Amino acid sequence: MRLLSHLLSRFVEKGQLTVLTVDGQRHVFGSGKDGPSVTVRMHDKKLERDLFFNPELVAAEAYMDGRLSFEDGAGAFELLNLFSVNRKGLGSHPVQQALRKAWRSVRRFQQANPVNKAKENVSSHYDHPAAFYRLWLDETMAYSCAYFTHPDEPLADAQRNKFRHIAAKLKITPGMRVAEIGSGWGGLAIYMAKECGAQVTAINVSPEQLAESRRLAEAAGVIDRIDFKEVDYRHLQGKFDRVVSIGMMEHVGVSHFDDYFTTVRNLLDEGGFALVHAIGRMSPPGTTAPFIRKYIFPGGYVPALSEVFASTERTHLWVDDCEVLRLHYYWTIRAWRRNFMARRAEVDAMMGERFGRMWEFYLAAVELGFLHGSNMVFQLLLSEKRDDVPVLRDYMLDAERALAAREGR
């Protein structure tokens, strides 16, 4: 326990962590103030050493495999909350600093997403049964940051707010040709077709999502206005009045940002413009956390705005507008995690207990990343010419109100 104690004594300052080891010893770390108190039990002697060298990944794997458990009703959220309020202490430890330096040196390799690899990476996350996602998403099946008017707004309402907000920013009028890169379960495409009268080409590389999207579009009566295609964004052809991409850039990888923005630019017809909505970080460029990289979003990366703007500069795009959503994704994921935990027995029955623990760890980690970490969401409006987007933002609010007034008529 000597190595792990050395790390934990420097790491845990706020709150308190109690570790019960295989040999029956009890080790307590932290002041017990300004943070949660969590008790964990280790069922494997080897964990003491493994956790010292890579605590972020090993703690998750140990919980998934049953080698680490929690006492007194705690779970992954409580442990990760303790980690979250003490993250600076972990990052300052010499071994952890060396580990992060090594990760940064190979991040372009970790984020390599050629066409075939990109499809494989996306499939690993999104090709779970739609029935699994229906257990804890809302009725819109939107799996990206919602747009809340207040923190306790119902999730489905907040997701519809997002669709409306994006459609208003894009100033979509009936008959417009819209390309959606990374269409998820089709919620935004359905909204644009139904409420705005757009003709939408929606692309995705997940067969499971595309099948569900077609079913939902047919139920909404707009299947004739949406062309769902299984195609990589780099292979989409044609010209469009608008291009929109929600929650897709996080899967591109830093080495492919120029490919991504060049594709957006080339798809735009004369006078058209695009909206990109993605997770970003307010901190300098970094790497993807090892658990997220290995089990949740292989090939994924949350960029710093400096990396995003460097790419738009290289690809000769005007950034006409930038909006930063700071707490909206925290509220979104908080709702997802609560829904998930309420249906946990059904998740375990459908997907297995190990998967259930993995997903619990994932939702807790990302929720806290948006509460205590550097994560946020940004929305960019992009165009080839400086005057393709209206020069005053007033049009967005006017369009949003008009859409709200006619929704559901």
GIGIZI-V676012 format. One record per backbone hydrogen bond with DSSP energy under -1.0 kcal/mol. NH is the residue of the N-H (numbers start at 1). CO is the residue of the C=O. Records with the same first field share a line. If there is no record, write none. Layout:
# GIGIZI-V676012
NH=CO + CO
This chain:
# GIGIZI-V676012
5=1
6=2
7=3
8=4
9=5
11=7
12=8
15=33
16=36
17=29
18=38
19=27
20=40
21=25
24=21
27=19
29=17
31=13
32=15
38=16
40=18
41=69
42=20
43=67
47=44
48=45
50=46
51=47
53=49
54=50
58=54
59=55
61=57
62=58
63=59
64=60
65=61
67=62
68=62
69=41
71=39
74=71
79=75
80=76
81=77
82=78
83=79
84=80
85=81
87=84
90=86
91=87
92=88
93=90
97=93
98=94
99=95
100=96
101=97
102=98
103=99
104=100
105=101
107=104
110=106
111=107
112=109
118=114
119=115
120=116
121=117
122=118
123=119
124=120
125=122
126=122
127=123
132=129
133=129
134=130
136=133
137=133
141=138
147=158
153=150
158=154
159=155
160=156
161=157
162=158
163=159
164=160
165=161
166=162
167=163
168=164
169=165
170=166
172=167
175=197
176=173
178=199
179=242
180=201
181=244
182=203
183=203
186=183
190=186
191=187
192=188
193=189
194=190
195=191
198=192
199=176
200=225
201=178
202=227
203=180
204=229
210=206
211=207
212=208
213=209
214=210
215=211
216=212
217=213
218=214
219=215
220=216
221=218
222=217
225=222
227=200
229=202
231=204 + 229
235=232
240=267
241=177
242=177
243=273
244=179
245=275
247=277
251=248
252=249
256=253
260=256
261=257
262=258
263=259
264=260
265=261
266=262
267=263
269=240
272=269
273=241
274=382
275=243
276=380
277=245
278=378
280=376
281=303
282=374
293=289
294=290
295=291
296=292
297=292
300=297
301=250
308=304
309=305
310=306
311=307
312=308
313=309
314=310
315=311
316=313
317=312
318=383
320=381
321=381
323=379
325=377
331=327
332=328
333=329
334=330
335=331
336=332
337=333
338=334
339=335
340=336
341=337
342=338
343=339
344=341
347=343
348=344
349=345
350=346
351=347
352=348
356=352
357=353
358=354
359=355
360=356
361=357
362=358
363=359
364=360
365=361
366=362
367=363
368=364
369=365
370=366
372=368
375=369
376=280
377=325
378=278
379=323
380=276
381=321
382=274
383=318
388=385
396=393
398=394
399=395
400=396
401=397
402=398
403=399
404=400
405=401
406=402
407=403
409=406
